[in-house]
Amino acid sequence: MDRILQSCGIALARDRIDLLWQYHNRLRQANPELNLTRIHRFENMVVKLYADSILPGELTPLPSPLLDLGTGPGMPGIPLKIAFPDTEIVLAETRQNRVAFLEQTIFELGLSGIRVYGHAVTPSFEQMFAGVITRAVEHMDKTLHRVQGCLETGGLMIFMKGPGCADEITAAQQAFEHSFKLRQDTAYSIGNTPNQRRLVIFERTDTPPARRRQQAAEKHRVRDIQSAQNAKYKDLKKLPTPKGMKKHNQALVSGTKQIRDIIAQCSGKCLAWISGSENQPPPENLPGRAAWYRLAPELFNTLDVLGTRSPLLLVEIPSIPPWQPRAGLPPGCTVLVPFQDPENVGAVIRSAVAFGAEYIVVLAEAAYPFHPRAIRASGGAVMHANLMQGPSIEELPTDLPVVALSMTGTPIFEFAFPQSFALLPGMEGPGLPKGLEKNAVSIPMSAKVESLNAAAAAAIALYTWSQTRRI
């Protein structure tokens, strides 16, 4: 055994060789009953099992404590412990007959600083480790997901792989670009044998959930809400309705991307992070003045009207001032919004902000612009839009310079937009009231389509107008 290991570049002291020999004998004895390995020839066992397990410790400093994920009969963990006795190691194995074998082996070899964890390692496993090592065949991205809860910041995920794993590395980098970085990729052979191996090491760059929860609890005022009779919860429950939003000047934001963008762009308007579990802490860039409401799951599900199953963000929203059409229109485009569908409202607000409309007038028929669906459709643009509350579409002044969208209007590419005007898309169903089509424009399209979605038509009109401003 010593000669074979030395041929692989591994030199162990006599007492270490003796321990490895004891482990080998136990593996031999238990293998017929437990099917621990399919490698039986002595030289192959030393090369493909023991040398293969020890070489990563020769190629990179081992972090400690180190979790051996999917250790099976104890590899690479037990050979590593024998070769590098100062490293603290935990062997993770779910099959109970192997757990018993490992525990008995540790006892008989008299090894210290090594123990067995006889359960599955999932993202909810939160004992902290400086490193995780695995010889398992699971794809790298799946393993990186699995160790989310137990690998500390700066910790190493060490993969013992065959040579053909380039696609796995790429997939893992793409899936975890914000939480892991590739630190080492070393191709090597086991001594002078034809056995080619690859040591791939990722370093964790983000903060583990347990630490994020601790940091969030220290940074934010935490409030646990378990009863539907809680006064704060009763107020939150009213927010998906226009009446509740107007009364409290608050709204709920759904969707991971929208929440991330609003925190980045409108941090001063963020009031609270609302989660259905303590395992969903606020992001690190949420201002400390924002509270953290941790709701019982059934209470959270009631608030999650869009069914995202992700935390919500409570934001402050402004009162929408009344529009005074008699005061005239400012230079540029003022968008009149008559849509009853919150998603159409959000979509047209997004386009209006994107293409530089001066004001957005929400007509009486329209859905409330801070409805959760409207906020999501706006991509968060509603948070910094110039909104005003207008009258019913039927009450618009007849002398208002309105440019309406109509199938019978002047083709939009032939139309000269006024210096100041109000753009009025038709309502989803009824279209335009009579009298408002006198200065209408149309969007030419194929006869195969009866009409465009009203918000989509408004976006085209706004884009076309925005281009005329650059001429």
Phi and psi in degrees as a GROMACS rama.xvg file:
@    title "Ramachandran Plot"
@    xaxis  label "Phi"
@    yaxis  label "Psi"
@TYPE xy
-61.0523  -43.0633  ASP-2
-63.0833  -42.3434  ARG-3
-66.8982  -42.2889  ILE-4
-62.6714  -41.5157  LEU-5
-64.8457  -33.4412  GLN-6
-66.6004  -19.0106  SER-7
-96.8175  5.9395  CYS-8
85.8251  20.0718  GLY-9
-117.759  117.74  ILE-10
-115.068  115.209  ALA-11
-114.224  148.324  LEU-12
-65.1543  160.783  ALA-13
-58.4297  -41.1427  ARG-14
-67.8783  -29.5785  ASP-15
-71.8472  -39.1478  ARG-16
-62.1537  -40.6344  ILE-17
-62.3925  -41.8559  ASP-18
-65.0269  -41.7726  LEU-19
-65.3586  -35.5624  LEU-20
-65.5041  -40.772  TRP-21
-62.4487  -42.4381  GLN-22
-62.186  -42.3461  TYR-23
-59.2903  -44.5892  HIS-24
-64.6929  -40.6417  ASN-25
-64.328  -39.5683  ARG-26
-62.3255  -43.635  LEU-27
-60.3459  -46.3486  ARG-28
-66.0251  -39.8299  GLN-29
-86.6019  -15.3913  ALA-30
-61.8259  -43.2046  ASN-31
-57.0767  -35.5667  PRO-32
-85.6655  -39.3465  GLU-33
-100.541  -9.80893  LEU-34
53.2656  56.9448  ASN-35
-77.9798  -31.4012  LEU-36
-153.017  149.815  THR-37
-97.9171  2.78187  ARG-38
-94.2337  123.434  ILE-39
-120.298  -34.5285  HIS-40
-63.7384  137.842  ARG-41
-56.8481  -50.0139  PHE-42
-63.0947  -39.2288  GLU-43
-64.2122  -38.2018  ASN-44
-63.5443  -43.5488  MET-45
-65.7039  -42.3161  VAL-46
-75.1442  -54.1326  VAL-47
-82.9793  -17.4928  LYS-48
-107.895  -60.4265  LEU-49
-79.5799  -49.646  TYR-50
-63.2957  -42.5505  ALA-51
-59.3901  -37.4345  ASP-52
-71.4148  -35.0201  SER-53
-83.4997  -31.9242  ILE-54
-56.6634  -37.3887  LEU-55
-55.194  -34.8137  PRO-56
-69.6918  -20.8442  GLY-57
-83.1622  -24.7304  GLU-58
-93.3087  -19.5068  LEU-59
-153.923  145.446  THR-60
-61.5182  133.114  PRO-61
-81.7207  129.177  LEU-62
-73.0973  155.557  PRO-63
-143.611  133.453  SER-64
-71.9602  151.011  PRO-65
-121.545  127.843  LEU-66
-96.9479  123.67  LEU-67
-92.5874  102.901  ASP-68
-85.5791  120.943  LEU-69
69.9666  49.7758  GLY-70
-68.0714  -22.7619  THR-71
63.0082  -119.123  GLY-72
-83.1132  9.10481  PRO-73
113.66  24.8787  GLY-74
-125.27  133.394  MET-75
-90.026  0.533154  PRO-76
-57.2231  -49.017  GLY-77
-69.41  -47.1866  ILE-78
-59.2399  -37.6115  PRO-79
-64.0705  -40.7158  LEU-80
-63.6095  -39.0762  LYS-81
-67.1624  -42.4349  ILE-82
-77.5677  -31.7201  ALA-83
-128.946  75.0589  PHE-84
-62.9362  -20.3895  PRO-85
-79.3444  -10.4009  ASP-86
-81.8452  126.349  THR-87
-81.5957  129.218  GLU-88
-130.99  139.262  ILE-89
-119.254  127.621  VAL-90
-95.7559  117.027  LEU-91
-100.094  120.016  ALA-92
-151.301  132.806  GLU-93
-92.9789  -26.4123  THR-94
-75.5468  119.126  ARG-95
-68.2084  -29.3949  GLN-96
-67.6427  -32.9817  ASN-97
-75.9403  -34.0302  ARG-98
-58.3358  -45.5797  VAL-99
-62.3853  -41.3858  ALA-100
-60.9614  -44.9257  PHE-101
-64.4344  -44.87  LEU-102
-63.6416  -40.8231  GLU-103
-67.9205  -37.2565  GLN-104
-64.365  -45.4993  THR-105
-58.8227  -41.3876  ILE-106
-65.854  -47.3936  PHE-107
-69.7694  -31.3851  GLU-108
-83.297  -8.96343  LEU-109
66.9487  31.6263  GLY-110
-80.2494  140.381  LEU-111
-118.846  159.893  SER-112
72.3658  25.2388  GLY-113
-147.883  136.167  ILE-114
-147.617  175.377  ARG-115
-113.036  135.708  VAL-116
-110.665  107.475  TYR-117
-92.6065  41.1603  GLY-118
-139.403  168.908  HIS-119
-70.8782  143.665  ALA-120
-96.0356  113.349  VAL-121
-123.781  172.434  THR-122
-58.5363  -19.3156  PRO-123
-84.5077  -5.95799  SER-124
-78.2079  118.273  PHE-125
-123.192  21.0296  GLU-126
-72.7616  131.193  GLN-127
-83.5654  137.806  MET-128
-131.635  148.375  PHE-129
-80.4635  -17.4459  ALA-130
-160.173  155.698  GLY-131
-131.705  136.175  VAL-132
-126.865  146.371  ILE-133
-153.076  142.215  THR-134
-105.509  8.73246  ARG-135
-68.1961  160.027  ALA-136
-89.8097  -2.60244  VAL-137
-59.6576  143.618  GLU-138
-61.303  149.334  HIS-139
-60.2132  -42.4854  MET-140
-62.8905  -35.6765  ASP-141
-68.1877  -37.6597  LYS-142
-68.4794  -40.7199  THR-143
-60.4559  -37.7562  LEU-144
-65.5158  -39.9496  HIS-145
-63.3802  -34.2168  ARG-146
-95.3951  12.2018  VAL-147
-54.2291  -35.9899  GLN-148
-86.0418  -17.6017  GLY-149
-118.606  -7.97412  CYS-150
-98.8513  124.163  LEU-151
-76.1198  164.437  GLU-152
-59.6075  131.018  THR-153
83.2831  -4.32454  GLY-154
-71.1651  159.181  GLY-155
-109.232  131.973  LEU-156
-102.454  109.75  MET-157
-104.131  117.524  ILE-158
-105.101  127.29  PHE-159
-99.5294  106.53  MET-160
-125.195  165.745  LYS-161
-78.1662  176.06  GLY-162
-68.6734  -27.0671  PRO-163
-94.6196  64.6762  GLY-164
-124.53  20.0291  CYS-165
-60.8324  -41.1698  ALA-166
-64.3853  -37.5492  ASP-167
-63.9307  -40.9637  GLU-168
-62.7774  -44.9837  ILE-169
-61.7295  -45.1842  THR-170
-62.7209  -40.0535  ALA-171
-66.9804  -40.7302  ALA-172
-63.0474  -40.6262  GLN-173
-69.2393  -41.3371  GLN-174
-73.3531  -28.0052  ALA-175
-127.388  37.129  PHE-176
-62.9599  -24.361  GLU-177
-94.7217  -3.69975  HIS-178
-130.883  -14.9723  SER-179
-139.978  146.854  PHE-180
-127.674  145.274  LYS-181
-71.205  122.102  LEU-182
-104.719  -33.8683  ARG-183
-152.031  140.274  GLN-184
-142.446  99.2687  ASP-185
-119.387  121.04  THR-186
-91.6083  137.45  ALA-187
-155.873  167.171  TYR-188
-116.644  157.353  SER-189
-82.9557  96.3793  ILE-190
61.264  -137.801  GLY-191
-95.3567  15.7955  ASN-192
-85.2036  166.273  THR-193
-80.2164  4.4206  PRO-194
-75.1563  108.033  ASN-195
-93.7133  136.156  GLN-196
-133.996  168.773  ARG-197
-144.619  124.608  ARG-198
-101.961  115.485  LEU-199
-117.789  125.847  VAL-200
-125.784  125.255  ILE-201
-106.274  141.474  PHE-202
-107.227  132.996  GLU-203
-76.393  133.445  ARG-204
-113.205  -15.7502  THR-205
-99.0736  -172.579  ASP-206
-103.02  131.636  THR-207
-61.9936  152.793  PRO-208
-54.9975  -42.2194  PRO-209
-61.6839  -42.495  ALA-210
-69.8142  -36.5022  ARG-211
-63.6681  -40.0855  ARG-212
-62.5588  -43.3963  ARG-213
-63.4914  -45.1526  GLN-214
-64.4439  -40.245  GLN-215
-66.3628  -40.0445  ALA-216
-66.5964  -29.286  ALA-217
-78.3156  -30.4385  GLU-218
-87.3627  -37.3568  LYS-219
-110.892  155.461  HIS-220
-76.3205  117.337  ARG-221
-96.5956  134.988  VAL-222
-134.003  116.378  ARG-223
-90.5247  126.967  ASP-224
-120.888  114.852  ILE-225
-114.656  -10.9089  GLN-226
-119.243  140.174  SER-227
-68.5803  -13.2723  ALA-228
-88.571  -2.98809  GLN-229
-62.4234  133.295  ASN-230
-61.4959  -42.1205  ALA-231
-63.9656  -40.3653  LYS-232
-64.83  -38.8202  TYR-233
-60.1919  -39.8134  LYS-234
-66.2085  -43.1648  ASP-235
-62.3133  -37.2869  LEU-236
-64.8627  -24.0618  LYS-237
-82.1948  -13.9789  LYS-238
-68.301  -29.6605  LEU-239
-66.9989  -6.0039  PRO-240
-100.62  145.6  THR-241
-55.9442  -39.3974  PRO-242
-61.4871  -44.4815  LYS-243
-66.5241  -40.3471  GLY-244
-65.2201  -42.9221  MET-245
-66.5895  -37.0616  LYS-246
-66.1777  -42.7387  LYS-247
-99.9287  -8.10547  HIS-248
53.4354  42.5837  ASN-249
-138.725  154.981  GLN-250
-146.705  160.037  ALA-251
-103.407  133.069  LEU-252
-108.358  132.006  VAL-253
-113.986  155.587  SER-254
99.1933  125.947  GLY-255
-58.3659  -46.3431  THR-256
-67.6315  -44.6675  LYS-257
-60.3959  -42.8769  GLN-258
-63.9466  -44.0836  ILE-259
-60.5932  -42.4195  ARG-260
-67.6568  -40.5601  ASP-261
-67.7063  -39.3676  ILE-262
-62.0743  -39.0973  ILE-263
-71.3657  -37.0136  ALA-264
-99.7104  -26.519  GLN-265
-133.45  48.6285  CYS-266
-59.4009  -30.7756  SER-267
-68.6744  -15.6428  GLY-268
-96.2628  -0.696584  LYS-269
-82.6988  122.008  CYS-270
-103.417  -37.299  LEU-271
-161.784  149.27  ALA-272
-99.5621  129.096  TRP-273
-120.099  118.511  ILE-274
-126.711  160.246  SER-275
-95.9685  8.95977  GLY-276
-163.965  152.574  SER-277
-70.6209  -12.4169  GLU-278
-82.446  7.18329  ASN-279
-123.516  70.7995  GLN-280
-72.1291  160.633  PRO-281
-64.0071  154.331  PRO-282
-67.369  158.479  PRO-283
-65.6115  -24.9006  GLU-284
-91.5765  6.42982  ASN-285
-72.8376  128.084  LEU-286
-57.0171  146.067  PRO-287
-63.9644  -23.1127  GLY-288
-68.7381  -19.8396  ARG-289
-75.399  138.085  ALA-290
-83.0268  168.992  ALA-291
-123.479  108.509  TRP-292
-96.2569  119.722  TYR-293
-107.1  108.102  ARG-294
-98.1559  150.692  LEU-295
-58.5992  143.739  ALA-296
-51.6271  -42.0799  PRO-297
-68.186  -31.7545  GLU-298
-71.5172  -42.1064  LEU-299
-62.0298  -42.6562  PHE-300
-60.5148  -31.7181  ASN-301
-66.6833  -38.6896  THR-302
-75.0902  -28.4445  LEU-303
-79.043  70.2664  ASP-304
-66.6158  -22.1648  VAL-305
-90.9412  -3.2112  LEU-306
66.7746  33.3056  GLY-307
-75.4899  -24.3641  THR-308
62.7732  15.6619  ARG-309
-115.197  156.316  SER-310
-54.9953  155.344  PRO-311
-107.118  159.867  LEU-312
-118.948  125.083  LEU-313
-90.0021  123.534  LEU-314
-125.284  154.207  VAL-315
-83.7105  133.251  GLU-316
-120.751  150.377  ILE-317
-80.5199  157.498  PRO-318
-70.8962  140.807  SER-319
-92.1842  114.258  ILE-320
-69.9014  153.61  PRO-321
-71.1781  147.172  PRO-322
-90.2273  137.198  TRP-323
-112.789  86.9616  GLN-324
-60.4043  -29.2474  PRO-325
-67.2097  -18.2473  ARG-326
-77.0463  -5.03522  ALA-327
88.6795  172.589  GLY-328
-105.373  144.04  LEU-329
-72.036  164.734  PRO-330
-57.9668  144.064  PRO-331
100.3  -153.462  GLY-332
-109.872  128.745  CYS-333
-109.332  125.58  THR-334
-94.7131  127.456  VAL-335
-97.4829  127.106  LEU-336
-113.231  111.173  VAL-337
-105.323  3.04831  PRO-338
-69.995  138.793  PHE-339
-92.5411  -15.1375  GLN-340
-87.6664  120.053  ASP-341
-56.1391  -34.5549  PRO-342
-68.5531  -36.7645  GLU-343
-66.8335  -38.4002  ASN-344
-59.9138  -49.4209  VAL-345
-62.0056  -40.6708  GLY-346
-64.5845  -42.4215  ALA-347
-72.2243  -32.2013  VAL-348
-63.6237  -41.6848  ILE-349
-59.3146  -45.7527  ARG-350
-66.6663  -41.3898  SER-351
-61.111  -43.8635  ALA-352
-67.0414  -41.1361  VAL-353
-63.4868  -37.2639  ALA-354
-102.477  9.8915  PHE-355
86.855  26.7934  GLY-356
-65.1935  141.769  ALA-357
-71.7721  -48.221  GLU-358
-136.384  157.539  TYR-359
-125.235  116.114  ILE-360
-102.192  116.888  VAL-361
-88.3255  111.234  VAL-362
-74.1512  165.147  LEU-363
-61.4306  -30.3387  ALA-364
-74.795  -18.3162  GLU-365
-75.6879  153.345  ALA-366
-66.4168  154.549  ALA-367
-66.3354  130.377  TYR-368
-68.855  -13.3193  PRO-369
-103.88  15.1909  PHE-370
-59.1115  143.602  HIS-371
-51.7303  -37.562  PRO-372
-70.0539  -35.4921  ARG-373
-68.4745  -42.2774  ALA-374
-60.3198  -44.9771  ILE-375
-63.326  -45.5798  ARG-376
-65.5654  -28.468  ALA-377
-77.6651  -8.69481  SER-378
64.5204  23.6968  GLY-379
87.2397  -4.54577  GLY-380
-62.5769  -26.8477  ALA-381
-61.0459  -23.1855  VAL-382
-69.8233  -21.7491  MET-383
-129.426  32.0418  HIS-384
-91.79  150.47  ALA-385
-87.0705  92.9578  ASN-386
-97.8528  146.224  LEU-387
-140.215  152.331  MET-388
-97.2859  121.516  GLN-389
-106.892  178.608  GLY-390
-81.7622  -173.214  PRO-391
-66.7401  152.579  SER-392
-58.8227  -29.4079  ILE-393
-72.9474  -15.8508  GLU-394
-104.549  10.2985  GLU-395
-66.2742  137.046  LEU-396
-58.7615  137.469  PRO-397
-70.7158  -20.783  THR-398
-93.8669  6.31528  ASP-399
-70.4678  132.856  LEU-400
-71.383  81.8569  PRO-401
-96.3327  131.408  VAL-402
-107.317  107.659  VAL-403
-97.7084  153.51  ALA-404
-95.8467  123.707  LEU-405
-149.792  146.877  SER-406
-63.0432  -21.7216  MET-407
-101.109  6.20797  THR-408
-81.308  179.252  GLY-409
-65.0311  134.243  THR-410
-51.9192  132.6  PRO-411
-61.6749  -28.9161  ILE-412
-77.0889  -9.33802  PHE-413
-104.553  0.361173  GLU-414
-93.9772  138.348  PHE-415
-99.6741  109.869  ALA-416
-68.3361  136.509  PHE-417
-64.4057  164.338  PRO-418
-66.067  -37.1197  GLN-419
-130.109  128.141  SER-420
-160.233  165.127  PHE-421
-112.707  123.214  ALA-422
-87.4818  125.532  LEU-423
-123.606  102.738  LEU-424
-71.4301  154.978  PRO-425
-73.0308  156.172  GLY-426
-69.0584  157.819  MET-427
-55.1567  -41.6084  GLU-428
-103.665  -66.3053  GLY-429
-66.0344  -25.2082  PRO-430
80.7266  -146.266  GLY-431
-95.5162  140.8  LEU-432
-65.0901  154.537  PRO-433
-63.3784  144.742  LYS-434
98.1229  -16.1151  GLY-435
-101.317  2.33698  LEU-436
-95.1904  1.30495  GLU-437
-66.1223  -25.6658  LYS-438
-123.484  50.8924  ASN-439
-95.1609  154.227  ALA-440
-125.032  154.324  VAL-441
-123.147  158.95  SER-442
-110.756  107.436  ILE-443
-59.3744  138.487  PRO-444
-157.958  173.882  MET-445
-64.9741  144.766  SER-446
-69.5427  -10.0543  ALA-447
-72.0999  -16.092  LYS-448
-116.573  128.618  VAL-449
-68.5434  -44.3405  GLU-450
-161.851  163.931  SER-451
-91.2199  156.433  LEU-452
-56.8925  137.042  ASN-453
-59.3495  -40.272  ALA-454
-69.2757  -35.0678  ALA-455
-67.0472  -41.2869  ALA-456
-62.4859  -41.1482  ALA-457
-62.7258  -38.6544  ALA-458
-63.2464  -41.787  ALA-459
-64.0248  -43.6122  ILE-460
-62.9389  -42.7235  ALA-461
-65.1693  -40.122  LEU-462
-63.5331  -45.0907  TYR-463
-60.83  -44.9665  THR-464
-60.9992  -43.4558  TRP-465
-61.1807  -31.3783  SER-466
-72.3513  -31.2256  GLN-467
-68.1011  -24.7091  THR-468
-71.5015  -19.4144  ARG-469
-92.1561  -8.2296  ARG-470
